[in-house]
Amino acid sequence: MKRLMSGNAALGEAAILSGCTCYFGYPITPQNELTEYMAKRMPEAGGVFIQSESEIAAINMVLGASVAGARAMTSSSSPGISLKQEGISYLAADELPAVIVNMVRGGPGMGNISPAQSDYLQATRGGGHGDYRTIVLAPSSVQELADIVPVAFDLADAYRNPVIILGDGMLGQMMEPVDFSNIKKIKDYPKDYILTGADNRPSRMVRSLLFDTKEEEEHNWKLYRKFQRIENSEVRFETFLIDDAEIVVVAYGIAARIAKGAIKRLRQDNIRAGLLRPITLWPFPSKKIKEIAKYITDFFVFEMSTGQMIDDVRLALEGKGHISFYGRPGGVIPTPIELARIVSRHYFQTQKVRKQ
Amino acid sequence: MLIKTVFSGFGGQGVLSMGFTMANAAMLEGRYVTYLPSYGVEVRGGTANCTVVVSDEEIASPVASEPEFVVAMNQPSFVRFQSILQSGGLICVNSSLVNTSTARGDIEILAVPTSELAEKLGQIRVANMVMLGAFIRASNIVSFDFLIEHLPEILGEGKSKLIKLNKDALELGYNFIKE
């Protein structure tokens, strides 16, 4: 049965259905409804809810819960996520699973409470110190948000690595019909690393302090191999009308929805535009972009920032094709009409240049 | 078909629950729907609003830059949202509080004295549902009979005691336009 729920609340429900038993959070707009939902539902579901004294405390509580074997989650918005980066780096170093939700708001600094996509680079480049990556999932509707939460927990457990769900203020706040029947029984992950008391077994240790440089180097290469495995097998994306497209718009999250609306308008004007929507921002669908570039040369990147994902599109294209960009940073929400106008103008300019 | 509506008024007038009720009804009818509340740095007694988009296909953006309909429960909302209404669009105003003498010439205005009507029921707090009844009659976005039939489901468990009152209020508004 479908229910009308905000993205934040749907995320909370999906987490509980995915077996999340520990949630720690500190309030910040625009993700407060998630903390509120967890405060109510977690005790009912028999889990642990703690409103921590700070974002830093919350991420370290996640580390503690994860080291004890629980499915743990924390959430925040941009400035709060910056505070959590130290803990995320430790989670990655200790190879501990965790899910961290970022409902991005306008920045930098305190910024504002409107939706933005300006934390792309922070999320996809690890975010904290050291040689590590986090898996980044970017849903674009409330239903997809609910569907991706179990995936996030499974990926975290399968690779023993923190996973970021990168939403934005609008995705968190807006309500849409959502159905949770897709969330199946929780997979069982054998956890031979967790600290449960060394009764009748050798003791274990979870730490990231490795004074021996040789040992640290080995650990880094081990993590690197894991990240390569993730890059090889966990890329997710959606395409929309690209088979006959002359121009491909690349956008993710809420921006991809706006782009879809724009593309529908462009198609009415006989402009053959299509969409590539990365769902995993890391690992990025570089191979798909390279493949598309064999027959389409015109790429149009659209982000609610001054341009961050565009770097990954450039890297994927390796100098091939043409890339254009349109961005609205700072919490401004562009409209499909606006984007359609910009892409259309770009399209006709390129046509003119080609004729010359 | 894609229809965008902005519900607006003072915080406390039940503006968000008006939008939520209609969005919920549209969802149960099997339509695509988005509901986006405003969550600006609002002050108490300030304006609140939400945007509801109802469509027969996937909705690109939950934001309405040019809505087809506006419901304005107070003067500041009337001033703010009449300017973004589509040309030929309809604005339903709470004429108990709103003076429409400054209205644009290219829009339709529907005046509903919600406070006076709600007082007939002895409950000023259902003024929002009176307005919603009138609005549904005028806009036809969702089926009124369907809404009434599914009211317990739409309002949820917490409001089971208030179903009759809400139903009366919705019907009062609906029939006000009928006459």
Contacts between the chains, C-beta under 8 A, distances in Angstrom:
chain1	res1	chain2	res2	distance
A	2	B	27	6.1
A	4	B	20	7.2
A	4	B	23	5.8
A	4	B	24	5.0
A	4	B	27	5.2
A	4	B	33	7.4
A	4	B	35	6.8
A	29	B	39	6.9
A	30	B	39	6.4
A	113	B	39	6.8
A	113	B	40	7.7
A	113	B	41	7.1
A	170	B	36	6.9
A	170	B	62	6.9
A	170	B	63	7.9
A	173	B	36	6.6
A	173	B	37	6.2
A	173	B	39	5.8
A	174	B	34	5.7
A	174	B	35	6.6
A	174	B	36	4.6
A	174	B	62	4.9
A	175	B	20	7.3
A	175	B	23	6.5
A	175	B	34	7.1
A	175	B	35	3.9
A	175	B	36	7.6
A	175	B	37	7.9
A	176	B	33	6.9
A	176	B	34	5.4
A	176	B	35	7.5
A	176	B	62	8.0
A	177	B	27	4.6
A	177	B	32	7.9
A	177	B	33	6.4
A	257	B	59	7.9
A	257	B	60	5.3
A	257	B	61	6.3
A	258	B	60	6.0
A	258	B	61	5.2
A	260	B	58	7.4
A	260	B	60	5.3
A	261	B	60	2.4
A	261	B	61	5.6
A	262	B	60	7.5
A	264	B	60	7.1
A	333	B	61	7.6
A	333	B	63	5.3
A	335	B	61	6.2
A	335	B	63	6.5
A	335	B	65	4.7
A	336	B	60	4.8
A	336	B	61	5.5
A	337	B	65	6.8
